[in-house]
């Protein structure tokens, strides 16, 4: 105990914000002791904890939005680790805006395997940093702990301010006013299947972009704020719209004439590159959202996967994976068809067809294992490759996806076993 500071602080003094402290306070024979567990040259000191809840919060009310996950009932570590968790639970309860305590508590929860609680604590810290104007720290936290489901606030194609890239004439307020149209809340700007080659700039309000999901219900793809554009894919490659765009609130958009935009793209390479990045990103988000297993996860998580993923083409007959291969990517088939197959008596037997929307390698995110069988392209194939690390962080951040993946893995295993039994019966 000599390694710790041996001074006593009055609980109601202004010094209570210090990180490393100990204090004793006796009221009505109740002694409250908190000893901070920070390393020192002599090593870690013993940690003791006495709950202050009855003294500090007699009404049972909590001063923090994160107090609801301060319960000790799920702590399953050793006695020393349990003590540290309890200490930091109280410290965060007392000092809900202390970055050091929140971060240390989250790391202890992660070490103890309490992923959901750690994720909520990290989300609280992320919001706190943004509230304090520490955007750089918030971005760094999101990169270190992507399971919080929040992506960094800069350097993303979905957050580029397109207004500043437009030709100066199109940024003129009078010019914009002459080309504006109002879109009432709930009204369509355009519908899927409509043919148009116009780019729209959102001047006020917010638009929402949707595709039709596997069950026919709309799936949100994008929220388009003031300063952003929509319709860039049709400007670059004219054709029918593949999505519905609806005003999320009363909005004003400016219709940018195609002739002027085409000329601007020739003269402003930065504008053309930004529009292409945005079109590619939104297309990737739509492809990922077309998967029945992924369409219901939160939008920011699907967009995170889209930012990390890439698409690759394979000709028919290509052997994609071999049975047992360790996979570095989760594969999402978006066009064409593949199959799992088995070499049997000098012939190839199809175990399971893999149509668009199929995921391969997703079980590696919830349990160890490789590719369940040889995988071969039966037609020209397009696959979105999602890095396993990015996929795992989304699974950790969104427990319903983990449950869906377990159910899908059990279903797939049953189908493969049924087919194998069928082959064995035929041989007999």
Buried (B, 14 or more C-beta within 10 A) or exposed (E): EEBBBEEEBEBEEEEEEEEEBBBEBEEEEEEBEBBBBBEEEEEEBEBBBEEBEEBEBEEEEBEBEBBEBBEEEEBEBEEEBBBBBBBBBBBBBBBBBBBEBBBBBBBBBBEBEBBBBBBBBBBBBBBBBBEEEBEEBBBEBBEEBBBBBBBBEEEBBBEBEBBEBBBEEBEEEEBBEEBBEEBEEEEEBBEBEEEBBBBBBBBBBBBBBBBEBBEEEBBBBBBBBBBBBBBBBBBBEEEEBBBBBBBBEBBBBBBBEBEBBEEBBEEBEEBBEBBBBBBBBBBBBBBBBBBBBBBBBBBBBBBBBBBBBEBEEBEEEBEBBEBEBEBEBBBBBBBBBBBBBBEBEEEEBEBBEBEBBBBBBBBBBBEEEBBBBBBBBBEBBBBBBBBBEBBBBBBBBBEEBBEBBEEBBEEBEEEBEEBBEEEEEEEE
